[in-house]
Amino acid sequence: MSYKYAKKVRSASNGLVGDADCNGDVNMVDVTTIQKIIAMLSSFDDYGAMSKANADCDHSGEVNMQDVTLLQRFIAQLVSSL
């Protein structure tokens, strides 16, 4: 299931916050993408120039498990925006 929340997510310098795989959708695939990057099974380079900015869901300047948790909560509609 994919969600497009263009009105509920902020721009990540012309990207879409939460869209870690840069495909235009924010979904659980993005959660898995961020987890794989954190676990060093993949890298931001594998997904495109905007991947790192898009993955920083809490806008802290770092990509970590806090971003994963926030994205999961957003997808589950427990938080209304990223």
TIMI-2910 file (N, C-alpha, C, CB; in pm, 1 decimal, decimal comma, always signed):
<rs>
+----------+----------+----------+----------+----------+----------+----------+----------+----------+----------+----------+----------+------+
!      n_x !      n_y !      n_z !     ca_x !     ca_y !     ca_z !      c_x !      c_y !      c_z !     cb_x !     cb_y !     cb_z ! resn !
+----------+----------+----------+----------+----------+----------+----------+----------+----------+----------+----------+----------+------+
!    +84,1 !   -116,5 !     +0,0 !     +0,0 !     +0,0 !     +0,0 !    +89,2 !   +123,6 !     +0,0 !    -96,0 !     -0,6 !   +121,2 !  Met !
!    +63,3 !   +218,0 !    -87,2 !   +138,7 !   +342,1 !    -96,7 !    +52,5 !   +459,5 !    -56,3 !   +192,4 !   +362,1 !   -237,9 !  Ser !
!   +119,0 !   +558,0 !     -2,1 !    +50,2 !   +681,2 !    +35,7 !   +122,9 !   +797,4 !    -27,4 !    +42,7 !   +697,6 !   +190,0 !  Tyr !
!    +49,5 !   +886,2 !    -87,0 !   +106,3 !  +1009,8 !   -138,4 !    +45,1 !  +1122,4 !    -56,9 !    +79,2 !  +1027,7 !   -293,1 !  Lys !
!   +127,2 !  +1180,2 !    +29,5 !    +80,5 !  +1285,1 !   +119,3 !   +147,8 !  +1416,8 !    +84,1 !   +108,1 !  +1247,9 !   +266,3 !  Tyr !
!   +135,8 !  +1459,8 !    -38,4 !   +203,9 !  +1581,1 !    -81,9 !   +170,1 !  +1700,6 !     +5,6 !   +168,8 !  +1611,6 !   -225,3 !  Ala !
!    +50,1 !  +1705,6 !    +59,4 !    +11,3 !  +1818,8 !   +142,9 !    +61,1 !  +1803,9 !   +285,8 !   -139,2 !  +1834,4 !   +142,5 !  Lys !
!   +102,8 !  +1684,3 !   +324,2 !   +139,0 !  +1658,9 !   +463,2 !   +288,7 !  +1644,2 !   +485,1 !    +70,0 !  +1535,8 !   +511,2 !  Lys !
!   +367,5 !  +1644,9 !   +380,1 !   +511,8 !  +1634,1 !   +396,4 !   +578,7 !  +1758,7 !   +342,1 !   +566,0 !  +1508,6 !   +326,0 !  Val !
!   +687,8 !  +1794,1 !   +405,1 !   +763,2 !  +1910,8 !   +360,3 !   +857,8 !  +1870,8 !   +247,9 !   +841,7 !  +1974,0 !   +477,6 !  Arg !
!   +892,7 !  +1967,6 !   +169,4 !   +989,6 !  +1944,4 !    +63,7 !  +1127,5 !  +1923,1 !   +124,8 !   +991,4 !  +2062,2 !    -36,0 !  Ser !
!  +1199,5 !  +1831,1 !    +71,9 !  +1339,4 !  +1808,8 !   +110,5 !  +1425,4 !  +1861,4 !     -3,2 !  +1369,5 !  +1655,6 !   +139,8 !  Ala !
!  +1429,5 !  +1993,5 !    -17,5 !  +1506,1 !  +2056,3 !   -125,5 !  +1469,1 !  +1996,6 !   -260,3 !  +1656,6 !  +2041,0 !   -100,8 !  Ser !
!  +1343,9 !  +2007,6 !   -296,1 !  +1287,1 !  +1956,6 !   -420,4 !  +1260,3 !  +1806,6 !   -418,4 !  +1378,7 !  +1988,6 !   -533,9 !  Asn !
!  +1273,3 !  +1743,9 !   -303,0 !  +1242,2 !  +1602,9 !   -288,5 !  +1114,4 !  +1588,1 !   -207,6 !  +1358,9 !  +1527,0 !   -221,8 !  Gly !
!  +1086,3 !  +1467,3 !   -164,5 !   +967,4 !  +1436,8 !    -85,8 !  +1012,6 !  +1369,4 !    +43,4 !   +867,6 !  +1345,7 !   -165,7 !  Leu !
!   +992,5 !  +1436,5 !   +156,8 !  +1036,8 !  +1381,7 !   +284,8 !   +974,0 !  +1244,0 !   +305,0 !   +999,8 !  +1476,9 !   +402,1 !  Val !
!  +1057,6 !  +1147,4 !   +340,4 !  +1012,2 !  +1010,3 !   +360,6 !  +1036,6 !   +921,2 !   +241,0 !   +867,0 !  +1009,4 !   +393,8 !  Gly !
!  +1053,6 !   +979,7 !   +123,5 !  +1071,2 !   +902,2 !     +0,3 !  +1218,4 !   +864,0 !    -17,5 !  +1021,0 !   +982,8 !   -122,6 !  Asp !
!  +1267,3 !   +775,3 !    +67,6 !  +1409,3 !   +739,6 !    +69,8 !  +1456,3 !   +670,8 !    -57,4 !  +1437,1 !   +650,6 !   +186,9 !  Ala !
!  +1367,4 !   +602,0 !   -127,1 !  +1407,8 !   +533,7 !   -250,8 !  +1382,1 !   +619,4 !   -375,1 !  +1333,4 !   +400,8 !   -263,9 !  Asp !
!  +1334,2 !   +741,8 !   -354,1 !  +1318,2 !   +842,1 !   -460,8 !  +1228,4 !   +796,0 !   -575,8 !  +1453,6 !   +878,7 !   -515,9 !  Cys !
!  +1119,5 !   +724,8 !   -543,6 !  +1029,4 !   +679,5 !   -649,2 !   +899,5 !   +759,6 !   -654,8 !   +997,6 !   +533,4 !   -629,7 !  Asn !
!   +885,7 !   +861,6 !   -568,3 !   +766,8 !   +945,3 !   -570,3 !   +657,9 !   +903,6 !   -474,6 !   +711,9 !   +948,0 !   -705,2 !  Gly !
!   +676,2 !   +789,6 !   -407,1 !   +579,0 !   +739,7 !   -309,0 !   +644,4 !   +732,3 !   -171,4 !   +524,1 !   +600,0 !   -350,8 !  Asp !
!   +563,3 !   +751,6 !    -68,1 !   +609,0 !   +732,6 !    +69,2 !   +536,7 !   +609,8 !   +122,6 !   +581,6 !   +860,2 !   +158,9 !  Val !
!   +614,3 !   +502,6 !   +149,0 !   +552,9 !   +377,2 !   +192,7 !   +653,4 !   +294,0 !   +273,4 !   +501,5 !   +296,5 !    +70,8 !  Asn !
!   +615,0 !   +173,3 !   +307,7 !   +700,6 !    +87,1 !   +389,4 !   +830,1 !    +47,5 !   +318,5 !   +624,8 !    -37,4 !   +428,8 !  Met !
!   +833,7 !    +55,2 !   +187,9 !   +958,6 !    +29,7 !   +116,0 !  +1062,3 !   +133,8 !   +156,3 !   +935,9 !    +31,7 !    -37,8 !  Val !
!  +1017,9 !   +256,6 !   +179,5 !  +1109,8 !   +361,8 !   +223,1 !  +1162,9 !   +333,5 !   +363,4 !  +1040,1 !   +498,5 !   +219,8 !  Asp !
!  +1078,8 !   +280,8 !   +450,6 !  +1122,3 !   +240,7 !   +584,8 !  +1232,9 !   +136,0 !   +572,3 !  +1002,3 !   +185,0 !   +668,4 !  Val !
!  +1210,0 !    +34,9 !   +491,5 !  +1308,6 !    -71,2 !   +471,4 !  +1436,6 !    -16,2 !   +410,0 !  +1251,0 !   -181,4 !   +382,4 !  Thr !
!  +1422,8 !    +76,5 !   +317,0 !  +1539,5 !   +138,9 !   +253,9 !  +1626,0 !   +208,6 !   +358,0 !  +1495,4 !   +239,3 !   +145,8 !  Thr !
!  +1564,4 !   +286,5 !   +445,4 !  +1640,1 !   +356,7 !   +549,4 !  +1705,4 !   +256,3 !   +644,3 !  +1548,1 !   +453,2 !   +628,1 !  Ile !
!  +1633,2 !   +152,3 !   +681,7 !  +1690,2 !    +49,9 !   +770,9 !  +1811,3 !    -17,3 !   +706,9 !  +1583,9 !    -56,1 !   +806,2 !  Gln !
!  +1802,6 !    -48,0 !   +577,3 !  +1914,4 !   -111,2 !   +507,0 !  +2035,6 !    -18,5 !   +502,6 !  +1872,8 !   -150,4 !   +364,3 !  Lys !
!  +2011,1 !   +110,5 !   +484,9 !  +2121,0 !   +207,1 !   +480,9 !  +2185,7 !   +218,0 !   +618,7 !  +2070,7 !   +345,9 !   +433,5 !  Ile !
!  +2105,1 !   +225,6 !   +723,6 !  +2158,6 !   +233,1 !   +860,1 !  +2239,7 !   +108,0 !   +892,9 !  +2044,3 !   +250,6 !   +962,5 !  Ile !
!  +2192,9 !     -7,7 !   +848,0 !  +2262,1 !   -134,6 !   +872,7 !  +2381,1 !   -156,1 !   +778,8 !  +2164,4 !   -249,9 !   +858,2 !  Ala !
!  +2406,4 !    -58,6 !   +690,8 !  +2515,3 !    -63,7 !   +593,9 !  +2503,9 !   -179,9 !   +496,0 !  +2646,1 !    -72,3 !   +665,8 !  Met !
!  +2379,7 !   -217,3 !   +464,7 !  +2354,3 !   -317,7 !   +361,6 !  +2331,9 !   -251,1 !   +227,2 !  +2233,4 !   -404,4 !   +398,7 !  Leu !
!  +2320,7 !   -120,6 !   +229,7 !  +2297,0 !    -40,1 !   +111,0 !  +2353,1 !    +98,8 !   +139,5 !  +2143,8 !    -34,7 !    +73,8 !  Ser !
!  +2350,3 !   +186,7 !    +39,4 !  +2395,7 !   +323,9 !    +62,1 !  +2302,6 !   +420,6 !     -9,0 !  +2541,4 !   +343,1 !    +13,4 !  Ser !
!  +2308,3 !   +545,5 !    +32,5 !  +2225,5 !   +647,8 !    -31,1 !  +2254,3 !   +657,6 !   -180,4 !  +2248,1 !   +783,3 !    +35,5 !  Phe !
!  +2377,5 !   +630,5 !   -219,8 !  +2415,9 !   +636,5 !   -361,0 !  +2335,2 !   +540,2 !   -447,1 !  +2563,7 !   +606,1 !   -375,9 !  Asp !
!  +2283,3 !   +433,7 !   -387,4 !  +2205,0 !   +335,0 !   -461,4 !  +2067,0 !   +387,4 !   -501,8 !  +2189,3 !   +209,5 !   -378,3 !  Asp !
!  +2022,9 !   +497,9 !   -440,3 !  +1884,2 !   +542,2 !   -459,3 !  +1868,8 !   +680,0 !   -522,8 !  +1815,1 !   +542,6 !   -328,3 !  Tyr !
!  +1974,2 !   +754,4 !   -541,0 !  +1962,3 !   +883,0 !   -607,9 !  +2006,3 !   +998,5 !   -520,2 !  +1821,0 !   +904,6 !   -652,4 !  Gly !
!  +2022,7 !  +1111,9 !   -584,5 !  +2079,3 !  +1229,9 !   -519,5 !  +1996,4 !  +1281,0 !   -402,4 !  +2095,1 !  +1339,3 !   -619,7 !  Ala !
!  +1866,6 !  +1265,2 !   -404,8 !  +1780,0 !  +1318,8 !   -300,6 !  +1754,9 !  +1220,5 !   -186,5 !  +1649,1 !  +1360,1 !   -360,5 !  Met !
!  +1805,9 !  +1100,8 !   -196,7 !  +1774,5 !   +996,0 !   -100,1 !  +1805,2 !  +1036,8 !    +43,6 !  +1850,8 !   +870,8 !   -134,2 !  Ser !
!  +1922,8 !  +1090,4 !    +69,1 !  +1961,0 !  +1125,2 !   +206,3 !  +1872,5 !  +1236,0 !   +262,2 !  +2107,9 !  +1168,2 !   +211,5 !  Lys !
!  +1848,0 !  +1340,7 !   +185,2 !  +1761,5 !  +1449,7 !   +231,1 !  +1619,9 !  +1399,6 !   +255,1 !  +1760,2 !  +1564,4 !   +129,1 !  Ala !
!  +1570,4 !  +1315,1 !   +167,5 !  +1435,5 !  +1260,1 !   +183,0 !  +1424,5 !  +1170,5 !   +306,0 !  +1396,1 !  +1181,7 !    +58,3 !  Asn !
!  +1529,5 !  +1096,3 !   +337,5 !  +1528,0 !  +1001,5 !   +448,5 !  +1534,8 !  +1069,6 !   +585,3 !  +1643,0 !   +905,3 !   +434,4 !  Ala !
!  +1577,4 !  +1193,7 !   +589,8 !  +1589,1 !  +1267,0 !   +716,6 !  +1451,6 !  +1321,1 !   +755,7 !  +1693,3 !  +1383,8 !   +705,1 !  Asp !
!  +1365,5 !  +1232,6 !   +800,4 !  +1224,8 !  +1265,4 !   +826,0 !  +1204,4 !  +1363,8 !   +940,4 !  +1148,8 !  +1140,1 !   +855,5 !  Cys !
!  +1294,7 !  +1363,3 !  +1037,8 !  +1279,6 !  +1455,2 !  +1150,4 !  +1361,4 !  +1583,4 !  +1133,5 !  +1320,1 !  +1386,0 !  +1278,6 !  Asp !
!  +1425,9 !  +1597,6 !  +1018,0 !  +1500,1 !  +1718,8 !   +981,7 !  +1609,9 !  +1751,6 !  +1082,0 !  +1405,1 !  +1836,5 !   +970,2 !  His !
!  +1676,3 !  +1648,1 !  +1134,5 !  +1782,2 !  +1666,5 !  +1233,7 !  +1920,1 !  +1682,3 !  +1170,8 !  +1783,7 !  +1549,9 !  +1329,1 !  Ser !
!  +1929,8 !  +1654,5 !  +1042,5 !  +2059,3 !  +1656,6 !   +976,0 !  +2127,4 !  +1520,9 !   +975,2 !  +2148,7 !  +1757,1 !  +1041,8 !  Gly !
!  +2068,2 !  +1422,8 !  +1043,6 !  +2119,1 !  +1285,8 !  +1047,6 !  +2008,3 !  +1190,1 !  +1006,9 !  +2173,3 !  +1250,3 !  +1188,8 !  Glu !
!  +2046,6 !  +1076,2 !   +953,6 !  +1949,2 !   +970,2 !   +923,5 !  +1975,9 !   +856,5 !  +1020,3 !  +1959,1 !   +921,1 !   +772,9 !  Val !
!  +1875,9 !   +825,1 !  +1102,5 !  +1892,8 !   +723,6 !  +1206,2 !  +1757,2 !   +658,1 !  +1235,0 !  +1953,3 !   +786,1 !  +1336,3 !  Asn !
!  +1753,9 !   +577,0 !  +1339,0 !  +1631,0 !   +504,1 !  +1370,9 !  +1516,4 !   +596,6 !  +1411,9 !  +1657,9 !   +404,7 !  +1481,9 !  Met !
!  +1546,1 !   +716,2 !  +1456,1 !  +1439,1 !   +812,0 !  +1485,4 !  +1361,8 !   +845,0 !  +1358,4 !  +1496,6 !   +940,9 !  +1548,1 !  Gln !
!  +1432,1 !   +854,6 !  +1247,0 !  +1365,5 !   +879,3 !  +1118,6 !  +1278,9 !   +760,6 !  +1079,3 !  +1469,0 !   +908,0 !  +1008,5 !  Asp !
!  +1329,9 !   +639,1 !  +1100,9 !  +1253,7 !   +517,3 !  +1071,2 !  +1124,1 !   +515,8 !  +1151,6 !  +1337,9 !   +390,8 !  +1102,2 !  Val !
!  +1136,4 !   +541,3 !  +1281,2 !  +1019,1 !   +538,1 !  +1368,9 !   +918,2 !   +645,0 !  +1329,9 !  +1061,0 !   +556,7 !  +1514,6 !  Thr !
!   +965,5 !   +765,6 !  +1302,5 !   +874,7 !   +872,7 !  +1261,8 !   +804,4 !   +838,1 !  +1130,8 !   +951,1 !  +1004,8 !  +1247,2 !  Leu !
!   +877,1 !   +782,4 !  +1035,3 !   +816,7 !   +744,6 !   +908,0 !   +712,7 !   +634,4 !   +926,1 !   +924,5 !   +699,2 !   +810,1 !  Leu !
!   +742,7 !   +536,2 !  +1009,8 !   +644,5 !   +430,4 !  +1037,8 !   +518,2 !   +489,5 !  +1100,9 !   +705,6 !   +322,8 !  +1131,4 !  Gln !
!   +535,4 !   +580,6 !  +1194,0 !   +420,5 !   +644,4 !  +1259,4 !   +339,9 !   +726,9 !  +1158,6 !   +467,6 !   +734,1 !  +1376,3 !  Arg !
!   +408,7 !   +791,4 !  +1064,6 !   +340,0 !   +869,6 !   +961,8 !   +257,2 !   +777,8 !   +869,9 !   +442,6 !   +950,9 !   +878,6 !  Phe !
!   +317,5 !   +669,7 !   +826,2 !   +249,1 !   +575,7 !   +737,5 !   +127,6 !   +515,2 !   +808,3 !   +346,0 !   +464,1 !   +691,3 !  Ile !
!   +141,7 !   +489,1 !   +938,5 !    +30,3 !   +434,0 !  +1017,1 !    -70,5 !   +541,8 !  +1056,0 !    +83,3 !   +365,3 !  +1143,1 !  Ala !
!    -48,0 !   +662,1 !  +1012,4 !   -134,3 !   +778,3 !  +1038,3 !   -145,8 !   +810,3 !  +1187,3 !   -273,3 !   +753,9 !   +980,7 !  Gln !
!    -36,0 !   +787,2 !  +1260,8 !    -30,2 !   +824,2 !  +1401,6 !    +24,4 !   +965,2 !  +1420,4 !    +55,1 !   +724,8 !  +1478,4 !  Leu !
!    +93,3 !  +1015,4 !  +1318,8 !   +135,1 !  +1156,1 !  +1313,3 !    +85,4 !  +1210,5 !  +1180,4 !   +293,1 !  +1172,5 !  +1328,1 !  Val !
!    +53,9 !  +1337,6 !  +1177,8 !    -10,9 !  +1392,7 !  +1058,7 !    +83,2 !  +1454,4 !   +956,8 !   -108,7 !  +1494,5 !  +1099,6 !  Ser !
!   +210,4 !  +1474,7 !   +993,4 !   +300,5 !  +1536,8 !   +896,6 !   +444,6 !  +1497,0 !   +924,7 !   +286,1 !  +1689,6 !   +899,6 !  Ser !
!   +526,3 !  +1514,6 !   +824,3 !   +670,5 !  +1492,7 !   +837,2 !   +740,7 !  +1626,3 !   +821,9 !   +722,5 !  +1390,0 !   +731,7 !  Leu !
+----------+----------+----------+----------+----------+----------+----------+----------+----------+----------+----------+----------+------+
</rs>
